[in-house]
Amino acid sequence: MKSRLKKFKKSKYRKLKISLLLQTVLITALTVLVGGFLLEYIIDGVYNDDVSEIFIGFLKFFHVEEQHAIALYWQILGNNKTFFMMIGFLALFALFFYIALSKMITYLEDVEKEIGKLVSRSQEPIHLIPELEPIETKLNNIKYTLERQEREVQESEQRKNDLVVFLAHDLKTPLTSIVAYLSMLESHPDLPEEERIKYTGISLEKAIRLGKLIEEFFEITKFNAQDIVLEKTELNLSRMLEQIADEMYAVLQGKNLKCEVEADDDIVVRADPDKLARVFDNLMRNAIAYCRKDSTIRIHVSQDESNALIVFVNEGPKISNDKLQHIFEKFFRADDSRSSETGGAGLGLAIAKEIVELHGGRISAQSDDHETRFIVVLPKKEKGELQDEIHTYIGPASRSEA
């Protein structure tokens, strides 16, 4: 009994329950009072003779003899007092219950009216009577969530549209340069070899840049057009990251950067190797793009009983907290200048986040005045659960030995 009472007190709809209880008690009390009044003053009270006289007089009006009218009175009313009392009480209870039910219906009408605000443009919050406060809170939470999601979709779409405009402009720039240099080479066949090599190299560089921009257009087109399907297998995470660092050697050398991988031996996870490689490739390229010159990119790989932890650290300017909150959103660019070195569709980190979360992991970013860190946490499998064949990444050194 005490537990039920305690549960009742903690109920979200306690006010509504109390209100309905009071209405039920009031209906019953009114029925008893009004029914008692009718019983006292009409059926058994001072008005009893008047009622009988009215009934008999009514029958006599239709030429019914007085004795016969009196007999009919007792046959119909006098001897069926209990029956008519029950009918009267039920009728009164139904009447009062209907009146109370009309008030209850106003609760539903209020909810129906306020639900319309969920899809309206109105910024006014939803208001309900105190008894429906839990529903009011829930509806307001839904309203704010829908508004936030709508804003995020609009902002994402706006960034996408802006990016398409920017990329269209960027496509024109290298294409114009390529046409100009190739036209010069065609119209001046007697150019010195040194200048010919120079202009050919510039044209090639612009063509490569143009190819990257076209790839970004394809990336934008297909990002929402397909679902990412994982084909999981067992892979050695330590070797994968060492290989990715080796494959970036030329890019690192071109910017006078270094990369250090600090990894525990044989950290094995069950994941899609191609998709996970894309995550780390995106994080690596992001670190290279925003790293200070002549600095070192560090990759730390460790594990505990249930998770593998991968941290990419690069020295560079601080990313503001406001930008960190949006850094994993589609088409978001932390670099407002959109320079050729860091330019991109703003999809790399968004795709990385989706892939990591599909693996049951999580990704986050931290930044201070000295460095920026991207942290990936992936669930791993115990070595005793591994299958006979473990998918591993073999670095360039191992391939050369083979």
N, C-alpha and C positions, 0 to 999 in steps of 0.2 A: 504493500500500500504506500509506504513512504517513497519507494523508488518511483512509483507511478506519479505521485504528487510532485516529486523533484523533476521528473521528466516533463510534466505539464508546465511547471514554472519556467523551464528553460526553452520551451517550445517557441519557435519563431512567430507562430500565429496565436500567441497567448491572448493578446488584446482582442483578436477576432473571436476566439473561443469564448472569452468572457462576455463579449457583446452578444453573441448568439445565445449564450446561456441566460443572460438577463432578459433578452427578448422572449425566450421560451417561458421563463418564469412569469413575465408580465402577461403573456397571452393566457397562461393557465389561471393567473390571479383574476384577470378581467373576466374570463369565462365563468369562474366560480362566483364572483361578485354579481355580475349581471344576471347569471342564471339563478342565483339565490334571491336576487331582487324580484325576478319574475315569479319564482316559486312562492315567495312570501306574499306578494301583493296581488298576483293575478290568479295563480292556481289555487293557493290555500288562503289567500289574504282577504283584505277588505273588499277587493274588487271582484271577488268570486261571484257574488250574487249578480253584479252588473253584467259580468260575462255571460252567465246563464240566461239572464233576461234578454240580452242582445241576441243570443243564439236562438232562444225560443221565439222571440219576436220576429226574427228573420224567417223562421219556418212558417209562422202564422201568416206572414205576408203572402206566402204562397198557398194559403188556405189549408194549412195543416192544423188539425185539431190540437188544442193545448196539451191534453194528456199524452197524445201521441208525440208531440214536440218534446215534452219533458222526457219521455221514454227514450227518444232518439238522442237527446242531450247526454243522458247517462250512458247510453249504449256507445256513443261515439267519443265523448270527452270524459265524462265522470269516471267510468270504469277503466279508462286507458291512460290514466294520469302518468304512470311510470313510463310508458312508451313515449308519450309526448315530451316528458321531461328529458329523456335520453336524446330524442330528436332535437330538442331545443338546445341542449348543451353542445351536441355535435355541430349544430348549425352556428352557434356562437363561436365555438372554437375554430371552425373553418373560416368564419368571417374575420376574426382577429388574426388568425394565422396568415390569411391572404394579405391583410394589411401589412403585417410584419414581413411577409415574403416580398412584397413590393419594395420595401426598404432594402432587403438583401439583393434584389435585382439591381438596385442602383449601384451596388459594389461592382457588379459585372459590367454595367454600363460605363462606370468610371474607368475601369481597366480597359475596356474596348476603346474608349475615347483617347486615353493616354497612349495606347499601343500605336496609334497613328503617328505619334511623334517619333517613333523609331526610324521611320523612313522619310520623315519630313526634313526640311532644311532648317527648321527652327532650332535655335540654340537653347531654348528654354528647357530646363530639366522637367522630368515627369513628376507630377505630384498626385498622390492618392491619400485617402483618409488614413488616420493613424493606425486603424486596425489592419490595413493592408501595407504597412511599412516594409515588410520583407519583399513583397512583390514590387513595390516602388524601387527599392534598392537594386533588385535584380534587373528590372527593366532599364534603370539608369546605367547600370554597368554594361548591359547589352548595347544601349544607345551610344555610350562613349567608345566602346570597342568598335562598333560599326563606323563611327565617325573617324576614329584613328585609322582603321584599315582603309577607308576611302581616301583619307589624306595621303597615306603611304602609297596607294595605287596611283593617285594623281601625281605625286612627286616623282615616283618611279617612271611614269609615262612621260612626264615633262623632261626628266633627265635623259630618257631614251630619245625623245624627239630632238632635244638640244644636241645630243651626241651625233645623231644622224646628220644634222645640219653641219656640225663641226667636221665630221668625217668626209662629208661631201666636198667641203671646202678643201680639206687636206688631200683628198684624192686629186683634185684639180692641180694643186701646187706641184707635186712631183711629176705629174703627167706633162704639165707645161714645160718643166725643165728637161724632161727626157726628149720631148719633141724638139725643143730648141737645140740641145746638144747634138742629137742625131742629124738634124737639118744642117748644122754647121759642119759636121763630119762629111755629110753627103755633098755639100756645096763647095767644100775646100778639100779636095782629095790630096792636095800637095802640102797639107799641114805637117809640121815637124813631128817625128815619131813621139817625142816627149809630150807634146800637147795632145796628140791623138790618144795616147795612153791615159792622159789625165782626164780628158773628156769622156772617154769610154768608161773609165772607173767611176766618174760621177754619175753617168747614166745608169750604170749597173747598181750603184748605191740607191739612186732614186727608184729604180725598178723594184729592188728588194723592199724598200719602204712602201711602195705602192702595193706590193703583194701582201704585206702585213696588214695594211689597211683594209684590203679586200677580205682577208681572213676575218678581220674584226666584224665586217658587215655580215658575213656568214654566221659568225658567233652570235650576233644579236638576233638574227633570223631564227636560228634553231634553238635558242636557249629555252623558250617557252613552248617550242613545237614538239618536244620529245621528253619522255621521262627517262631518268637515269636508271638503268638496270645493272645491278651488281652481279658479277660472276666471281664469287669468293673462292679463294684457295689459301693454303698456308704459305706465308712468305717471310723471309728474313728481313726485318725492317732496318737493321743496322747496315746490311750490305746495299739495300736499296738506296739509302741516303748517301752512302759513300759513292755509289755509282752516279747519282744525280749530281753530286759535287764535282766528280771527275768530268762529266759531260759538259759542265759549265766552265771548264778550264779556259777555253779560248775567250769566252765572253769576259771572264774575270781578268785575264791578262790584258785584254784591250782597255780595261778601265783601271788597271794597276791595283786590282783588288785581290784579296786572298780569302780562302774559305777553309775553316777548320771544322772537322766533324769529330765530336766527342761522344762515342757510343759504347754502351755495354755490349758485350759479345752475345750473339745469338738471341736477339730480341725478336720473337716470332709472334705474328698476329694472323688472324684469319680475315682476309680482306680481298677486294678486287685490285690486283696489282696495277692494272692500267689506270684505273680511276684514282687510286691512291698516288701513283706517280704523277698524275696531273695536278693533284693537290700540292705536292711538294715542289713540283716544277713551278707552279704559280707563285708559291711562297718564296722560292729562290729568286725568281725573276723580279718579284716585287722588292726583295731585299737589295738586289743589285741596282734596281732603278733609283732607289731612294737612299742608297748608302753614300757616306762621305768618301771622297777620293782618298786613295792610299790607306784604306782601312781594311779590317778583317770581318768577314761574315762568319758567325759561329753557329753551329748546329749541335745542340745537345740532345742526346737520345738516352733515356733511362726507363726503368720499369719498376713497378711494385707487384704485389700479388695478383692484381686483377687488370691493371692498365699499363699501357705504354705511353710515355710522355715525350713529345718532340717539341723542341723550342728553337725557333729561328731568331737570331739576334743580329741586328745590324746597327752600326753607328750612323746617326743622321739626325735631322731636325725633329723636334717634338711634334707629334700629331696631337692636336687639341682634343679635349674630352668630347666636344660636340661632334667632331669628325669621327672619333673612335666609335661613337654610338651608331654611326651609319656606315662604317667602313665595309661591312659585309653585305650591304644592300646592293641590289642590281643597279648597274650603270652609275654607281657612285665613284667619284674620283677625288682622292685626297689632295691631288695636285690641281689647284685652280688654274695654273698657268697653261696646262695642257702642252707642255714642251714635247719635242719630238722624242726625247729620251724616255720620258715617263708616260707618254700618250698611250691610251688604250681604251677599250670599250667599257672598262669599269665592271667587267664580269668575272674576272679571275678569282677574286676573293669570295664573291657570291657563290660561284660554282664550287669552290673549295669548301665553303661552309655546308652546302647541300650534300656534297659527297661524304664529308666527315660525319654529319648527322645521320646519313643513311647507314653508316657503319656502326651507329650507336655511340658515336663519340661526340666531342664538342671542341670548338675552336674559339679562341679569344685573342684580343690584342691589348698590349700595354705600351705606353710610351712616356718617356721623360725627357729631360733636356739633353741627355747623352745618347740614348739608344731606344730602339723600338723592338718589341718582342712579340712574335706570333706563337701562341701556345696551342698545340694539338694534343688532345687526350683520346686514345683509342683503346677499346677493350681488347684484351689479348687472350690467347688460349694457353693453358698449361702445357708444358712439353710432353707430359705423359699422354695427352690427348691428341697429339699430332699424328697425322697419317704417315705411311711409309715414305711417300714422295712429298718432299717439301719444295715448294716453288721458291727459288732464290734468285737474286739479281747478281750477276757476275760482272765485276768491274773490268775496265779496259786492261788492267795489268794481268788479270787472270785469263782474259781472252787471248792476249798476246802469248802467254805461256802455252796455251792450247795450240 
